Amino acid sequence: IGKPAPDFEALAYANGSFLTIKLSEFKGRWVFVCFYPADFTFVCPTELADIAEHLDEIQALGVKVISVSADTKFAHLAWRNSEKLLQKVRFSMGADPAGSVSKLLGVYDDFSGLARRGTFIISPEGTLVSAEVNLFNMGRDAGELLRRLKAITYLALHPNEACPAKWQPGQQTLKPTEKMVGHVFEALTK
């Protein structure tokens, strides 16, 4: 966290086409990279469908969404076309069958050869600003991911402020000073 995200390149499937994605091509934009274990599994389609439901709001923040799993671009195409939960998925699905991208970001599981559920947010400058990793059997909540993206993009424009827990746009932020130490309650109830 706080350091440059490692650049990566991967084959991908998106919107009926095969392509190559390279993280450095998105410099100047926010990037949200979501690792999941594998296509044709149980929790994974629910997560990607949840992200797809929030995609317009995510993209409105200027965020590029990339999902990555251990599958090939061909498996992504077949899964996207057969799993009804994925009908609204319009973001790039990166292929990482050798685990090279998963290893770069520390989510590769040597025993299974799959990626853990890693969530990474990268700033327009290429800095890793948020990372979360879950085990295989627990899905993420795209609503919470969207809330984090809103807070992170807000703070990028307001670096002297801080967002308290559960902060939503339009709610009060904190403006830390020495007077606030030990008095956060008072600052939030003004």
Secondary structure, DSSP 8 states (H G I E B T S, - for coil): --SB----EEEEEETTEEEEEEGGGGTTSEEEEEE-S-SSSSSHHHHHHHHHHTHHHHHHTTEEEEEEESS-HHHHHHHHHH-GGGTT--SEEEE-TT-HHHHHTT-EETTTTEE-EEEEEE-TTSBEEEEEEE-TT----HHHHHHHHHHHHHHHH-TT-B--TT--TTS--B---GGGTT-HHHHHT-
